[in-house]
């Protein structure tokens, strides 16, 4: 396996992605989108795990210059401008897709994106933008709606949700399901019982934020993603 940093520009901003490559002649590309904290060790490790499964994995930088927050307040300040400008968010993640397709060994006809928490919202917005990729997977992602392209949703959608996630109330889940159905999307939502926000992150145990690691949900959600990849690729 080879790891490297891949730099690319969107507008005047430079973005720095971490790429793990199994160095096959040709392999699908999987983008990995970070939590509100930025492109940290958590998503880089996920990229390495995906490369071990045979995918070219690109841990995306949504903030530019690979910025990583060091506190709840800093994480919030990094994320909020993109939450408030979903068109810019979609443009940034689409630029990452285009950069990823140029990586050596990528089969550009087979592209997916996965995201965690804030990253889950990002990959769902990537699907909403109408980009023609194979699929997207949201792990304990935020499910607020945004505009759907006139091209519709081309990617298959898998949402892996913690049933007790305080950041994603049942009303938001219901609205999301209605949105996907009305958009004619090919979508699934798996809800894991007794799982809170950030259930895949062993470091995310903060009662004030409603985050808690859940080993069963972590393992089951990863397997659900792998099954999904077997279908779409």
C-alpha positions in Angstrom: 0.0 0.0 0.0 1.1 3.6 -0.8 -0.1 6.6 1.2 0.4 10.2 0.0 -1.1 13.7 0.3 -2.8 15.0 -2.9 -3.2 18.7 -3.2 -5.8 20.4 -5.4 -7.4 23.8 -5.7 -11.0 25.1 -5.7 -11.2 28.8 -6.3 -8.3 30.4 -4.4 -8.2 27.8 -1.7 -5.8 24.8 -1.6 -7.2 21.5 -0.3 -5.1 18.6 1.0 -6.4 15.1 0.8 -4.8 12.0 2.3 -4.9 9.1 -0.1 -4.3 5.4 0.6 -3.7 3.4 -2.5 -3.6 -0.4 -2.7 -1.5 0.0 -5.9 -3.7 -2.2 -8.1 -3.8 -1.6 -11.8 -7.4 -0.4 -11.4 -9.6 0.0 -8.4 -12.8 1.9 -7.3 -12.4 5.3 -5.6 -13.9 5.8 -2.2 -13.9 9.4 -0.8 -14.0 9.6 3.0 -15.4 12.8 4.4 -14.4 13.9 7.9 -16.5 15.0 11.0 -16.7 18.6 12.0 -13.1 18.3 13.4 -11.5 18.2 9.9 -9.2 15.7 8.2 -7.9 14.0 11.3 -6.4 10.7 12.2 -9.9 9.1 12.4 -10.7 9.5 8.7 -7.1 8.8 7.6 -7.3 5.4 9.4 -10.6 4.7 7.7 -8.9 5.4 4.4 -6.2 2.9 5.2 -8.8 0.3 6.2 -10.5 0.8 2.8 -7.3 0.5 0.9 -6.7 -2.8 2.7 -10.0 -3.9 1.2 -8.8 -3.0 -2.2 -10.1 0.5 -2.8 -8.3 3.7 -3.5 -9.4 5.8 -0.5 -9.2 9.6 -0.4 -9.7 11.3 3.0 -11.1 14.6 1.8 -10.3 18.0 3.2 -13.5 20.2 3.3 -11.9 23.2 5.1 -8.8 23.8 3.1 -5.1 23.6 4.1 -6.1 20.4 6.0 -7.3 22.4 9.0 -8.2 20.4 12.1 -10.1 21.9 15.0 -8.8 21.5 18.6 -12.0 22.2 20.5 -15.8 22.0 20.2 -15.9 25.8 19.6 -13.2 25.6 16.9 -14.9 22.6 15.2 -18.2 24.5 15.2 -16.6 27.6 13.7 -15.0 25.5 10.9 -18.2 23.6 10.0 -20.8 26.4 10.3 -19.9 28.4 7.2 -20.4 25.3 5.0 -23.6 24.3 6.8 -24.9 27.8 6.0 -23.8 27.7 2.4 -24.8 24.3 1.0 -24.0 25.3 -2.6 -20.4 26.0 -1.6 -20.3 22.7 0.3 -21.5 20.8 -2.8 -19.0 22.6 -5.0 -16.1 21.7 -2.7 -17.0 18.0 -2.5 -17.5 17.8 -6.2 -14.0 19.3 -6.8 -12.7 16.6 -4.5 -14.4 13.9 -6.7 -12.8 15.4 -9.8 -9.4 15.4 -8.2 -9.8 11.9 -7.0 -10.6 10.6 -10.4 -7.2 11.7 -11.6 -5.3 9.6 -9.0 -3.2 6.8 -10.6 -5.0 3.4 -10.4 -8.5 4.8 -10.0 -11.3 3.4 -12.1 -13.2 6.6 -12.7 -16.4 4.7 -13.6 -16.6 3.3 -10.0 -16.7 6.1 -7.4 -18.4 6.3 -4.0 -18.2 8.6 -1.0 -18.7 7.9 2.7 -18.9 10.4 5.5 -19.1 10.6 9.2 -21.3 13.1 11.2 -20.8 16.4 9.2 -19.3 14.2 6.5 -22.5 12.3 6.3 -24.3 15.5 5.4 -21.6 16.2 2.8 -21.9 13.0 1.0 -25.7 13.2 1.0 -25.4 16.7 -0.5 -23.0 15.2 -3.1 -25.8 12.9 -4.1 -28.3 15.8 -4.1 -26.0 17.7 -6.4 -26.8 15.2 -9.1 -23.2 13.9 -9.5 -23.2 10.6 -11.4 -21.3 8.4 -9.0 -22.1 4.9 -7.9 -23.2 5.5 -4.3 -22.8 7.4 -1.0 -22.8 6.2 2.6 -23.6 8.3 5.6 -22.4 7.2 9.0 -24.4 8.9 11.8 -24.7 11.9 9.5 -26.9 15.0 9.7 -30.0 14.6 7.6 -31.1 18.2 7.0 -32.5 18.6 3.5 -31.1 20.8 0.8 -31.9 21.5 -2.8 -31.8 18.6 -5.2 -30.3 19.1 -8.7 -32.7 19.1 -11.7 -30.7 16.0 -12.8 -32.1 14.3 -9.7 -30.1 11.9 -7.5 -28.0 9.5 -9.6 -26.1 7.8 -6.7 -27.5 5.0 -4.6 -27.9 6.1 -1.0 -27.2 4.2 2.2 -27.8 5.9 5.6 -26.4 4.3 8.8 -28.1 5.9 11.7 -28.0 5.7 15.5 -31.6 5.4 16.7 -30.8 7.4 19.8 -28.9 10.2 18.1 -29.9 13.4 19.7 -28.7 15.5 16.8 -31.0 13.7 14.3 -34.5 13.5 15.9 -37.1 11.2 14.5 -38.9 14.1 12.7 -35.7 14.7 10.8 -35.4 11.0 9.9 -39.0 11.0 8.6 -38.5 14.2 6.6 -35.3 12.7 5.0 -37.1 9.5 4.0 -39.9 11.5 2.4 -37.3 13.7 0.6 -35.5 10.7 -0.8 -38.7 9.0 -1.9 -40.1 12.1 -3.6 -36.7 12.5 -5.4 -37.0 9.0 -6.8 -33.7 8.0 -5.2 -32.6 4.4 -4.6 -32.1 4.7 -0.9 -31.8 2.7 2.3 -31.7 3.7 6.0 -30.5 1.3 8.7 -31.3 2.4 12.2 -29.2 0.8 15.0 -31.0 0.4 18.3 -29.5 2.0 21.4 -26.8 3.7 19.3 -26.1 7.4 19.8 -24.3 10.0 17.6 -20.7 9.1 16.5 -21.2 5.4 17.3 -18.2 4.4 15.1 -15.7 6.6 17.0 -14.0 5.1 20.1 -12.9 8.5 21.3 -16.4 10.1 21.0 -17.9 9.6 24.4 -19.3 13.0 25.5 -22.7 12.9 27.3 -23.1 16.7 26.8 -23.0 16.2 23.0 -24.9 12.9 23.0 -22.0 10.9 21.5 -21.1 7.4 22.4 -19.2 4.6 20.8 -21.2 1.4 20.1 -19.1 -1.7 19.1 -22.0 -3.6 17.6 -23.3 -0.7 15.6 -19.7 0.1 14.5 -19.1 -3.4 13.2 -22.6 -3.8 11.7 -22.5 -0.5 9.9 -19.1 -1.3 8.3 -20.4 -4.6 7.1 -23.5 -2.9 5.7 -21.1 -0.5 3.8 -19.1 -3.4 2.4 -22.3 -5.2 1.3 -23.4 -1.9 -0.4 -20.0 -1.6 -2.2 -20.3 -5.2 -3.4 -23.7 -4.2 -5.0 -22.7 -0.9 -6.5 -19.3 -1.9 -7.8 
